[in-house]
Amino acid sequence: MALVLAGVVVLDCAEPEKLAAFYRELLEAEEVDATANRVEIRGADGIRMAFRRDVNATPPSWPRPENSLQAHLDFLVEDLDEAERKVVGLGGRPLEAKDAAGPFEERGYADPAGHSFTLRVTRDTAPKQG
């Protein structure tokens, strides 16, 4: 039996219930655990996230350098425009950042508590046949 049974990404925030609702809707997830200071969700693909109450939580200021990015989340999507409409409709906001080089199309956002995340579409990089 594995020593570690599962991993959970945990975001600190002032209002875990509200932030959990944002990600629950974005990821079409279900709430699997909740206490007075922590809410956990699980998406259909198995992603697990939790939101822990920290009344002194300060979101990073990325892409501004004064409070550097410590971590961020990447979510793969099929349609960036549709995903962006959903993020903004749920209370997220686009972040201004330079486009990443490479085989990805991506856009940066902040959730309602200020945590940054990226919506990313992977492109077919295999050589064309024929």
C-alpha positions, 0 to 999 in steps of 0.5 A, a space after each residue: 500500500 502506498 504511503 501517500 494516498 492522495 494529493 490535494 492542492 490547498 489554497 489559503 483564503 479569507 472565505 473558503 466557502 466562496 472560493 470553493 463555490 468558484 472552483 466547484 462551478 469552474 471544474 464541475 466538481 463536487 464538495 467532498 468535505 467541509 469544516 468551519 475552516 476548510 472546504 474540499 472539492 473533487 472534479 470528475 477527472 479526480 483533481 482535488 482542491 481544498 480551500 483553507 480559511 486564513 483571515 490574513 491571506 494576501 494573494 500574490 501580485 503576479 505578474 507584478 514583481 513586488 509579491 512574486 508568484 509562489 505557485 499557480 494552477 494550470 487547467 486544460 480546456 478545449 475552448 479558451 473563449 468559452 472557458 474565459 466567459 465562464 471564469 469571468 461569469 463566476 467572478 474571476 478576472 483576466 491577468 495581463 501577462 505576456 503570451 507564453 512561447 511554445 506549443 501552447 495557447 494560454 491565458 492567465 486569470 485570478 480567482 475571486 480571492 486573487 490566486 492566479 491560474 492559467 487556462 491552457 489549450 495544448 496544440 497538436 505538435 506531431 508532424 503532419 503525415 503525407 
